Amino acid sequence: MSDASDPFPSPTPEDDGAFGPEFLQDLTRLFLWRRDVRHFLPDPIDETALETLFDLACLAPSVGNSQPWRFVRVEDPERRAQIRANFQRSNEQAAQSYDAARRADYLKLKLQGLDQAPVHLAVFCEKDPPQGHGLGRLTMPETLYYSAVTAIHSLWLAARARNIGMGWVSILEPETLNPLLDVPDDWHFIAYLCLGYPARMDARPELERLGWQNRDALCRQVLRR
Ligand SMILES: Cc1cc2nc3c(=O)[nH]c(=O)nc-3n(C[C@H](O)[C@H](O)[C@H](O)COP(=O)(O)O)c2cc1C
C-alpha cells in the first residue's frame, strides 16, 4: 500500500490476497521493532502520512462493524499543558502507590513523551454508536472498547512501518478529559497517544532494558485445556 492519493486501491484481478515469505519476514520484523516510544525528535509528521495512518486504523475490526473509535487531535497549547499537568498529578499518585525501593525505580522511568511529540491524539470510544445496530455487544458492551483498541494497535503498527513512533500514555485521570477536549459525555476515554519520529530505535521494550519488567515466557500465556 502506498501513500498515494488513494490509500486503498482496489485489488487487481491477479491479487489473490496471499502474502509471500519476504512480506512475512518484514511483518515479523515490524512486530519485533514496534515499540512504545517516549523519546521523540521535534520534526513534524507529514500530514499525508498522518491521514494514511487514520485511514489504516479505521480498517480495524470492530464489534458489529460499529467503528466506535473517535480520534481527537490535541493541538491547542493550553489543552496540552493541562494534559501535562494531569499526567504529573497521576504520576505522583502512582509513585506513591509503591514502597520506597520500587518508587525510586519508578521515578527513574520516562513514561511519556508529551513535551516532544509533535502529534497528540486522544482516543475515545462512542458508547452507543448507531453503526452496527447493537450486533454482538448486548451481553458484552465492553467489546466496543476492545474495538477501539484494535484501531489503536493498527495505528501503532502502521506508524512504525513508516518509521513513526507512538507512545501510549495511560497515567492520566480520565474524568476531566471530555470537558477539557470538548467531546460528548458519552464518549469513553480509551488512550492518549503521542506520535512523532523516534529519537532512537530499539528492538527491546524500554521497561525491559531498564530492568522494570521482562517479557514472560510464552508457556505462561498459552494454556491448553
Ligand atoms: C493500554 C496501555 C497503556 C500504556 N500506558 C503507558 C504509559 O502510561 N506510559 C508508558 O510509558 N507506557 C505505557 N504503555 C506502553 C507499555 O509500557 C509498553 O507497551 C510495554 O512496556 C512493552 O513495550 P513495547 O510496547 O515497547 O513492546 C502502555 C501500553 C498499553 C498497551
The ligand as a Gaussian input file, in Angstrom:
#p B3LYP/6-31G(d) Opt

LIG

0 1
 C       -3.027000       0.041000      27.492000
 C       -1.607000       0.503000      27.547000
 C       -1.255000       1.563000      28.351000
 C        0.070000       2.002000      28.422000
 N        0.404000       3.085000      29.189000
 C        1.679000       3.525000      29.216000
 C        2.053000       4.686000      29.950000
 O        1.232000       5.373000      30.551000
 N        3.335000       5.063000      29.947000
 C        4.291000       4.344000      29.284000
 O        5.465000       4.712000      29.321000
 N        3.967000       3.266000      28.558000
 C        2.688000       2.846000      28.513000
 N        2.364000       1.756000      27.758000
 C        3.427000       1.066000      26.999000
 C        3.933000      -0.172000      27.708000
 O        4.749000       0.192000      28.790000
 C        4.712000      -0.991000      26.696000
 O        3.848000      -1.406000      25.694000
 C        5.392000      -2.201000      27.315000
 O        6.355000      -1.822000      28.261000
 C        6.070000      -3.074000      26.245000
 O        6.953000      -2.256000      25.499000
 P        6.826000      -2.125000      23.928000
 O        5.449000      -1.551000      23.633000
 O        7.929000      -1.224000      23.509000
 O        6.930000      -3.512000      23.378000
 C        1.055000       1.337000      27.668000
 C        0.694000       0.267000      26.838000
 C       -0.617000      -0.134000      26.764000
 C       -0.970000      -1.274000      25.850000

